[in-house]
Amino acid sequence: MEEFNEEHIKVNFGKRIRDLRNALEKSQPDLAYEADLSPDTVSRIELGKVNPTLTTIIKLANALNVEIWELIKY
């Protein structure tokens, strides 16, 4: 079984957000606006630089029109 460390989880989560955003043809600023986040926050999440809060994860799921579990599906 693959071992997951915090860095790996953050990077994969960010890639998932970026993939979902791109599938909807949304820009980072568009997603940030719809999720009530700053564009810098969205960028840092997509780059795996931050560990988002549960509140932020919920906002992103709503803005991307997905269930929360779909954000952490690998």
Short mmCIF file of the C-alpha atoms (twelve columns), coordinates in Angstrom:
data_MODEL
# 
_entry.id   MODEL 
# 
loop_
_atom_site.group_PDB 
_atom_site.id 
_atom_site.type_symbol 
_atom_site.label_atom_id 
_atom_site.label_alt_id 
_atom_site.label_comp_id 
_atom_site.label_asym_id 
_atom_site.label_seq_id 
_atom_site.Cartn_x 
_atom_site.Cartn_y 
_atom_site.Cartn_z 
_atom_site.pdbx_PDB_model_num 
ATOM 1  C CA . MET A 1  0.000   0.000  0.000   1 
ATOM 2  C CA . GLU A 2  1.299   3.442  -0.909  1 
ATOM 3  C CA . GLU A 3  2.346   5.593  2.025   1 
ATOM 4  C CA . PHE A 4  0.854   9.066  2.086   1 
ATOM 5  C CA . ASN A 5  2.647   11.939 3.704   1 
ATOM 6  C CA . GLU A 6  1.284   15.446 4.169   1 
ATOM 7  C CA . GLU A 7  3.188   16.872 1.202   1 
ATOM 8  C CA . HIS A 8  1.937   14.124 -1.122  1 
ATOM 9  C CA . ILE A 9  -1.646  14.681 -0.002  1 
ATOM 10 C CA . LYS A 10 -1.471  18.465 -0.509  1 
ATOM 11 C CA . VAL A 11 0.047   18.130 -3.988  1 
ATOM 12 C CA . ASN A 12 -2.501  15.543 -5.122  1 
ATOM 13 C CA . PHE A 13 -5.381  17.566 -3.689  1 
ATOM 14 C CA . GLY A 14 -4.153  20.624 -5.592  1 
ATOM 15 C CA . LYS A 15 -3.900  18.659 -8.831  1 
ATOM 16 C CA . ARG A 16 -7.447  17.409 -8.333  1 
ATOM 17 C CA . ILE A 17 -8.748  20.958 -7.843  1 
ATOM 18 C CA . ARG A 18 -6.898  22.129 -10.966 1 
ATOM 19 C CA . ASP A 19 -8.184  19.198 -13.041 1 
ATOM 20 C CA . LEU A 20 -11.786 19.808 -11.986 1 
ATOM 21 C CA . ARG A 21 -11.452 23.557 -12.561 1 
ATOM 22 C CA . ASN A 22 -9.969  23.011 -16.022 1 
ATOM 23 C CA . ALA A 23 -12.707 20.511 -16.913 1 
ATOM 24 C CA . LEU A 24 -15.218 23.301 -16.216 1 
ATOM 25 C CA . GLU A 25 -13.078 25.753 -18.212 1 
ATOM 26 C CA . LYS A 26 -12.853 28.091 -15.218 1 
ATOM 27 C CA . SER A 27 -9.920  30.357 -14.511 1 
ATOM 28 C CA . GLN A 28 -8.351  30.526 -11.066 1 
ATOM 29 C CA . PRO A 29 -9.870  34.002 -10.496 1 
ATOM 30 C CA . ASP A 30 -13.307 32.686 -11.522 1 
ATOM 31 C CA . LEU A 31 -13.068 29.776 -9.113  1 
ATOM 32 C CA . ALA A 32 -11.781 32.055 -6.369  1 
ATOM 33 C CA . TYR A 33 -14.713 34.423 -6.842  1 
ATOM 34 C CA . GLU A 34 -17.282 31.620 -6.841  1 
ATOM 35 C CA . ALA A 35 -15.721 30.018 -3.750  1 
ATOM 36 C CA . ASP A 36 -15.307 33.361 -1.928  1 
ATOM 37 C CA . LEU A 37 -11.535 32.863 -1.746  1 
ATOM 38 C CA . SER A 38 -8.636  34.966 -2.948  1 
ATOM 39 C CA . PRO A 39 -7.037  34.033 -6.268  1 
ATOM 40 C CA . ASP A 40 -3.745  33.642 -4.375  1 
ATOM 41 C CA . THR A 41 -5.353  31.066 -2.083  1 
ATOM 42 C CA . VAL A 42 -6.618  29.034 -5.038  1 
ATOM 43 C CA . SER A 43 -3.189  29.196 -6.659  1 
ATOM 44 C CA . ARG A 44 -1.423  28.064 -3.489  1 
ATOM 45 C CA . ILE A 45 -3.889  25.188 -3.026  1 
ATOM 46 C CA . GLU A 46 -3.423  24.028 -6.616  1 
ATOM 47 C CA . LEU A 47 0.355   24.135 -6.164  1 
ATOM 48 C CA . GLY A 48 0.126   22.062 -2.981  1 
ATOM 49 C CA . LYS A 49 1.605   24.835 -0.876  1 
ATOM 50 C CA . VAL A 50 -1.137  25.000 1.764   1 
ATOM 51 C CA . ASN A 51 -3.311  22.629 3.720   1 
ATOM 52 C CA . PRO A 52 -6.850  23.979 3.191   1 
ATOM 53 C CA . THR A 53 -9.362  24.090 6.015   1 
ATOM 54 C CA . LEU A 54 -12.574 22.109 5.937   1 
ATOM 55 C CA . THR A 55 -14.456 25.356 5.284   1 
ATOM 56 C CA . THR A 56 -12.266 26.036 2.251   1 
ATOM 57 C CA . ILE A 57 -12.756 22.499 0.970   1 
ATOM 58 C CA . ILE A 58 -16.536 22.897 1.236   1 
ATOM 59 C CA . LYS A 59 -16.392 26.226 -0.614  1 
ATOM 60 C CA . LEU A 60 -14.314 24.666 -3.394  1 
ATOM 61 C CA . ALA A 61 -16.651 21.677 -3.709  1 
ATOM 62 C CA . ASN A 62 -19.647 23.995 -4.015  1 
ATOM 63 C CA . ALA A 63 -17.916 26.218 -6.597  1 
ATOM 64 C CA . LEU A 64 -16.878 23.154 -8.618  1 
ATOM 65 C CA . ASN A 65 -20.344 21.575 -8.329  1 
ATOM 66 C CA . VAL A 66 -19.003 18.334 -6.835  1 
ATOM 67 C CA . GLU A 67 -19.399 16.413 -3.612  1 
ATOM 68 C CA . ILE A 68 -16.613 16.827 -1.072  1 
ATOM 69 C CA . TRP A 69 -15.462 13.223 -1.475  1 
ATOM 70 C CA . GLU A 70 -14.825 13.872 -5.173  1 
ATOM 71 C CA . LEU A 71 -12.102 16.348 -4.228  1 
ATOM 72 C CA . ILE A 72 -10.099 13.736 -2.375  1 
ATOM 73 C CA . LYS A 73 -10.681 10.863 -4.798  1 
ATOM 74 C CA . TYR A 74 -7.349  9.569  -6.100  1 
# 
